[in-house]
Amino acid sequence: MDWSLLHLKGSTPWIILLHIEFTPVHQDLPTPPPVIIDSEQEYEVEAILDVQKRYGKTQYLVSWKGYGPEENLWLPEDNLSNSPDLVADFKARTARVTTSKRKRKN
């Protein structure tokens, strides 16, 4: 049913207009500038959210400090050499989840 135009028998048509406004969480906040490490511009990783294998290589879904979820990006593990603690924490968290999901033999 098309809810934008509602017509009742014997009456004039009614027009229903919906207005939905979306305000991004980070809209008013300035994004942080890159940090220079070994003459390279780098951005600070806030969290590692997920992992996948692509073309035989491990990639991590990364969220950036000061940026919204629309900026999340899949990066190869090699690109996270300045965030070893975050990678290790993510691996430890996911290892616990994987272990707890295994079925026990009776």
N, C-alpha and C positions, 0 to 999 in steps of 0.2 A: 504494500500500500504506500502510495506517495503521501507522506505526512505534510509536505510543504503546501499542498492545496487540498482542502477538505470540503466536499460538496455534499450537503444534506438534501435529500429529495424535497422539492417544493420550497427551497430556501435559496438565498443568494450564496454564492461561494464565500468561504472564509479562507483567508490566507494566514498561515501560521509561519512566522519567521523565527528562526532560531539564531541566536548570536552566541558563539562560544569564543571566549578569549583565552589565549594561552600566554602566560608570561614565564619565560625561562627562568630557572632558579638563579642563574649567574648573569642575568641581563645587566644589572646595574654595577656589577663588580668588575673592576679592570682585570684583565688577564695578566698573569705574571710574565715578565720578560724571560728569555732564555738565560741560562747560566753558561759561562764560558769554561769548558774543561778541555785541557790540552788543545787549545786554539779552535775548539769546535763548539758550536751552539748546541746546548742540550736543555731539555725541559725536565722538570722533576716529576717522577712517577709517584702517584698517590697510592695506587693499589693495583694488584694483579687480580683480575676478575675471573679468568677462564683460561683453558689451555686447549690446543688442538694440534694435530699433526697435519702438515701440509707439505706435499712433495718429500715426505720422509723426514722432515725437520719439525722440531717443536716450536710452536708459536704461542705467545701469551697475549691475552686481551688486556690492554693497559689503560687505566684511567690516569689522567694528568692532573696534578695539583693545580687548582684554580680554574679548571676548565670543566664544562658540562659533559654529560654522557654522549652527546652528539660528536664529541671529539675523541672518544675511545678508539683505540687502534690496535690491530693485530701486529705484533712485532716478533721477529725471530729471537730466539733465546740469546744469540750472540749480541744483539743490540741492547741487552739489559745488563751489560758487564758492570755498570756503575750502580746497580741495584741488587747486589747478591743477597742481601738480607730479605728483601721482598720476595725474591724467587724462592729462597729457602723456606720462608714462612708459608708461601702458597703451596709448595710441595708437601710440607708437613701437614697442613690443613687438609689437603686433598687426599693424602695417604691415610689419614685417620678416617675420613668419610668412606673411602674405598674399603678399608679393613672392616669397618663396622657394618657395611652392607653385605658382607659375605655371609652365606648361610652356614650354620653349624651342622656338622654331621651328627646324627643321633646313634 
